[in-house]
């Protein structure tokens, strides 16, 4: 299926990495790079290929472009295609850069030093690797965005004179979630739900709001434990409810996360407080062999501090720059996928949603949205969302074999 003189596909295929294409097509962009360089990464949410017909087709997780969109069958050609039509995929780029030599990147940049896509590549390579390439700073060229903000959500960013780009990435190399502007997300962003909630609450007497807020807070605390299959004493439910009610007041850092874990766990005699010192997973064990059957494998223990630093810095950086609901989803789901603690990860993950919304002033004054209560009512949808990304990671190889724990 590949040309003998290069790494890339040359003939149309109907199956790519066990996934069927809706029509014959030649994989392009990130799909072609993943195959050519044998990158062990989760596949992007949508793959691209060059179809045989003269119309664009988006179907079944694929977007088939017309023959006139076909990139040059080279590293530069497919990177340019990816940046232009697929946006920034940091997971793929990070793995790709590990496979490439500096000379290959330098060659692409020097061939078109003021080109938009070459400058993005140049900046991203140095940003992800914390290494300076042997290329002189640009002195002339208009500034361009690293993230195409018409395709993916970004922040205002800052100007980088070296490549003359605007670094509008929402995060750091340790944690930088990039959200695509889908039709559904654009719809909700346009709703201005914060003001609608304030207007609604403003029409209700204060004493009613106060009693309702107290009820919702206790309900949310209880629901957060029930999601984890626990029925703790009322005193623990009330302590956690008090913590949720104070969300947003204290900045998130490691000490604050440890404080929250202590409140969640309650009895410290049976659970280690602090970062895991071994591997972990979420799932069950085989009854006969005792081997783990994971639904999610947690981050490696030696990466936890770096990953949490990334989450903390993301929370600081995007405050006031990303929509609060988007920022809350990114921070909270990033935390639960890292799974830094032996116990308490799920409840703290949901607390972080409260934290971001409260800090942004998204809640009507004195009211906490019943996040966990709604999740409990729609628990299967919630689990499906958690599993959607986790299942993509399960086949990925690890450089070590962790000792598994249940929590």
C-alpha positions in Angstrom: 0.0 0.0 0.0 3.0 2.4 0.4 5.4 3.8 -2.2 8.8 2.1 -2.2 10.5 5.5 -2.5 8.8 7.1 0.5 6.8 6.2 3.7 3.4 7.3 2.6 0.3 5.6 1.1 -0.1 6.0 -2.7 -3.1 3.8 -3.4 -6.7 4.1 -2.0 -7.6 1.7 0.8 -10.9 0.7 2.4 -9.5 -0.1 5.8 -7.1 1.8 8.0 -5.9 0.5 11.4 -8.9 -1.8 11.5 -11.3 1.1 10.8 -13.3 1.0 7.6 -13.5 4.1 5.4 -16.9 5.1 4.1 -15.4 5.1 0.6 -12.0 4.3 -0.9 -9.4 6.9 0.0 -5.7 7.6 0.5 -5.0 8.5 4.2 -3.8 12.0 4.6 -2.5 14.3 7.3 -2.3 12.8 10.8 -3.6 9.4 9.6 -0.7 9.2 7.1 1.8 10.4 9.6 0.6 7.9 12.3 0.9 5.0 9.8 4.2 6.1 8.1 6.1 6.6 11.4 4.3 3.8 13.4 3.1 6.2 16.1 1.6 4.6 19.1 -1.0 7.2 19.8 -4.8 7.3 20.2 -6.3 8.0 16.8 -7.7 11.5 16.3 -11.5 12.0 16.7 -11.7 12.4 12.9 -9.3 11.0 10.4 -8.8 12.4 6.9 -8.2 10.8 3.5 -8.2 11.8 -0.2 -11.3 10.3 -1.9 -11.8 9.5 -5.5 -14.8 11.8 -6.0 -15.0 15.5 -6.4 -16.9 16.3 -3.3 -16.0 16.4 0.4 -17.6 13.6 2.5 -17.8 13.6 6.3 -19.0 10.3 7.6 -18.3 7.6 10.2 -15.3 9.4 11.8 -13.7 10.2 8.5 -13.5 13.3 6.3 -12.8 12.5 2.7 -11.4 15.3 0.6 -11.3 15.7 -3.1 -8.2 14.8 -5.3 -7.4 18.5 -5.6 -6.7 18.6 -1.8 -4.1 15.8 -2.1 -0.9 16.8 -0.2 2.6 16.1 -1.5 3.5 12.5 -0.3 6.2 13.9 2.1 6.6 14.7 5.7 6.1 18.4 5.0 3.1 17.8 2.7 1.2 15.8 5.3 2.1 18.1 8.2 0.9 21.1 6.2 -2.3 19.3 5.4 -2.9 18.4 9.0 -2.3 21.9 10.3 -4.6 23.4 7.6 -7.5 21.0 7.8 -7.2 19.1 11.1 -5.8 21.6 13.6 -3.2 20.9 16.2 -3.0 17.4 17.7 -0.4 17.7 20.4 -0.4 13.9 21.2 0.4 13.0 17.6 3.0 15.8 17.1 4.8 14.9 20.4 5.2 11.3 19.3 6.1 12.3 15.8 8.8 14.7 17.0 10.4 11.8 19.0 10.8 9.9 15.7 12.2 12.8 13.7 15.7 14.3 13.7 16.3 18.0 14.2 17.6 18.2 10.6 14.3 17.1 9.2 12.5 19.9 11.0 15.1 22.4 10.2 15.0 21.5 6.5 11.2 22.1 6.4 11.4 25.4 8.2 14.3 26.7 6.1 12.5 25.8 2.9 9.7 28.3 3.8 10.8 30.3 6.9 8.0 32.8 6.7 5.3 30.2 5.8 2.4 30.0 8.3 2.6 26.2 8.7 6.4 26.1 8.8 6.4 28.6 11.6 3.7 26.7 13.5 5.9 23.5 13.2 9.0 25.4 14.3 7.3 26.8 17.3 5.6 23.6 18.4 8.8 21.6 18.0 10.7 23.9 20.3 7.8 24.3 22.7 7.2 20.6 23.2 10.9 19.7 23.3 12.2 22.7 25.3 15.0 22.8 22.8 16.2 25.6 20.4 16.8 24.7 16.8 19.8 26.1 14.9 17.6 28.6 13.1 17.9 32.4 13.2 15.0 34.4 14.6 12.7 35.9 12.1 12.9 39.6 11.7 10.1 40.2 9.2 6.7 38.6 8.8 3.2 39.3 10.2 2.3 37.4 13.4 0.2 34.3 13.0 -1.7 32.2 15.5 -0.3 28.8 16.6 -3.8 27.5 17.0 -6.3 28.3 14.3 -9.0 29.9 16.6 -11.6 29.4 13.9 -11.1 25.6 14.3 -10.1 25.1 17.9 -10.8 27.1 21.1 -7.8 29.1 22.2 -6.8 32.0 24.5 -5.6 35.5 23.6 -2.0 34.3 23.9 1.2 36.2 23.7 3.5 37.2 20.9 6.7 35.2 20.4 9.2 37.2 18.4 11.4 34.3 17.4 8.9 32.7 15.1 6.6 35.7 14.9 3.7 33.7 16.2 1.0 34.3 18.7 1.2 31.4 21.3 -2.6 31.1 21.9 -2.3 27.5 23.2 -4.5 26.9 26.2 -2.0 25.3 28.5 1.6 24.1 28.7 3.5 21.1 27.3 2.5 19.2 30.5 -1.3 19.8 29.9 -2.8 21.5 26.9 -6.3 20.4 26.0 -7.5 21.5 22.6 -11.3 21.6 22.0 -12.7 21.6 18.5 -15.4 24.1 17.6 -18.2 21.7 16.8 -21.7 22.7 15.9 -23.0 21.7 19.4 -20.3 23.6 21.3 -20.9 26.7 19.2 -24.6 26.5 20.0 -24.1 26.3 23.7 -21.4 29.0 23.7 -23.9 31.3 22.0 -26.6 30.7 24.7 -25.0 32.9 27.4 -26.3 30.5 30.0 -24.6 32.4 32.9 -26.9 35.4 32.3 -30.0 33.2 31.8 -29.4 31.5 35.1 -28.9 34.9 36.9 -32.1 36.3 35.3 -34.0 33.2 36.4 -32.8 33.3 40.0 -33.3 37.0 40.2 -37.1 36.5 39.8 -37.2 34.1 42.9 -37.5 35.4 46.5 -34.1 35.3 48.3 -35.4 33.2 51.2 -36.6 30.5 48.7 -33.2 30.7 46.9 -31.4 30.3 50.2 -33.4 27.2 51.2 -33.1 25.7 47.7 -29.3 26.3 47.7 -28.9 24.5 51.0 -30.9 21.5 49.7 -29.1 21.3 46.4 -25.7 21.5 48.1 -26.5 18.5 50.4 -28.0 16.6 47.5 -25.0 17.2 45.3 -22.6 16.0 48.0 -24.6 12.8 48.6 -24.8 12.2 44.9 -21.1 12.5 44.5 -20.5 9.6 47.0 -23.3 7.5 45.4 -21.6 7.8 42.0 -18.7 6.0 43.6 -21.0 3.4 45.2 -20.6 4.7 48.7 -23.1 5.6 51.5 -21.0 7.5 54.0 -22.3 8.9 57.4 -24.2 12.1 57.2 -21.3 13.9 58.9 -19.0 13.2 55.9 -21.7 14.2 53.4 -22.1 17.5 55.2 -18.3 18.1 55.4 -18.0 17.5 51.6 -21.0 19.7 51.0 -19.3 22.5 52.9 -16.2 22.1 50.8 -18.3 22.3 47.6 -20.0 25.4 48.8 -16.6 27.0 49.3 -15.3 26.0 45.9 -13.5 28.8 44.0 -12.3 30.6 47.1 -8.9 28.9 47.4 -6.6 28.6 44.4 -6.0 25.0 43.2 -2.5 23.7 43.9 -1.1 20.4 45.2 -1.7 21.3 48.9 -5.3 22.2 48.2 -5.9 18.9 46.3 -4.4 17.0 49.3 -6.7 18.9 51.6 -9.7 17.9 49.5 -8.6 14.3 49.5 -8.5 14.3 53.2 -12.0 15.6 53.5 -13.3 13.1 50.9 -11.6 10.0 52.4 -12.5 10.8 56.0 -10.7 7.9 57.7 -7.0 8.1 56.8 -6.2 4.7 58.4 -7.1 2.7 55.4 -6.2 4.9 52.5 -2.9 6.6 51.7 -3.2 10.4 51.5 -1.1 11.9 48.8 0.1 10.9 45.3 0.1 7.3 44.3 3.5 5.6 44.5 2.4 2.7 42.3 0.3 2.2 39.1 -3.4 2.2 39.2 -6.5 1.3 37.1 -10.2 1.5 37.2 -12.0 -1.8 36.5 -12.4 -5.3 37.8 -10.3 -8.5 38.3 -10.7 -11.8 36.5 -12.3 -14.2 39.0 -10.1 -17.1 38.0 -6.8 -15.6 37.4 -7.0 -12.4 39.5 -5.6 -10.4 36.5 -6.9 -6.9 36.0 -9.6 -6.1 33.5 -9.2 -2.4 33.2 -11.6 0.2 31.9 -9.0 2.9 32.5 -5.3 2.8 33.3 -4.0 5.7 35.4 -1.0 7.8 34.6 2.4 6.4 35.6 3.3 7.3 39.2 6.6 9.0 38.2 4.7 11.4 35.9 2.1 12.5 38.5 3.9 15.7 39.7 4.5 17.0 36.2 1.0 16.2 35.1 -0.6 17.9 38.1 1.7 20.9 37.5 0.3 21.1 34.0 -3.3 21.0 35.3 -2.6 23.7 37.9 -0.9 25.9 35.4 -3.8 25.4 32.9 -6.3 26.4 35.5 -4.4 29.7 36.2 -3.7 30.5 32.6 -7.1 30.1 31.0 -9.1 31.8 33.8 -11.2 34.5 32.1 -10.0 33.4 28.6 -11.9 30.2 28.0 -15.6 29.7 28.5 -16.0 28.5 32.1 -17.9 25.4 31.2 -15.2 24.4 28.6 -12.4 25.1 31.1 -14.2 23.2 33.9 -14.6 20.1 31.6 -11.0 20.3 30.5 -9.6 20.6 34.0 -11.8 18.1 35.7 -11.6 15.4 33.1 -7.8 15.9 32.8 -7.6 15.3 36.6 -9.7 12.1 36.6 -7.7 10.6 33.6 -4.5 11.3 35.5 -6.1 9.6 38.6 -3.3 10.8 41.0 -4.7 9.4 44.3 -5.5 6.0 45.6 -9.0 7.2 46.5 -11.1 10.3 46.1 -10.3 11.0 42.4 -13.9 11.0 41.2 -15.3 13.3 43.8 -12.4 15.8 43.4 -12.8 15.6 39.7 -16.4 16.8 40.1 -15.4 19.3 42.7 -13.1 20.9 40.1 -16.1 21.6 37.9 -17.6 23.6 40.9 -14.3 25.3 41.4 -13.9 26.6 37.9 -17.6 27.7 37.6 -17.5 29.5 41.0 -14.2 31.2 40.4 -15.5 32.5 37.1 -18.7 33.8 38.7 -20.8 31.5 36.6 -23.1 30.5 39.4 -25.9 32.8 40.5 -24.8 34.3 43.9 -25.3 31.9 46.7 -26.2 29.0 44.5 -24.2 25.8 43.6 -25.2 23.9 40.5 -26.1 20.3 41.3 -23.4 18.8 39.1 -23.1 15.4 40.7 -26.9 15.1 41.2 -27.4 15.5 37.4 -24.6 13.1 36.6 -26.1 10.5 38.9 -29.4 10.8 37.1 -27.5 10.3 33.8 -24.9 8.0 35.0 -24.7 5.8 31.9 -24.0 8.8 29.7 -21.4 10.0 32.2 -19.6 6.6 32.1 -19.8 6.5 28.3 -18.1 9.9 28.2 -15.3 8.8 30.6 -14.8 5.6 28.7 -14.8 7.2 25.2 -11.3 8.5 25.7 -10.0 5.9 28.2 -10.7 3.0 25.7 -8.5 4.7 23.1 -5.6 4.6 25.6 -5.9 1.0 26.7 -4.1 -0.5 23.7 -1.2 2.0 24.0 2.0 0.2 25.3 3.7 1.3 28.5 7.4 1.4 29.2 6.9 -0.3 32.5 4.5 -2.8 34.1 2.7 -1.1 37.0 1.5 -2.8 40.1 -2.3 -2.4 39.8 -4.6 -1.2 42.5 -8.4 -1.2 42.4 -9.0 2.5 43.2 
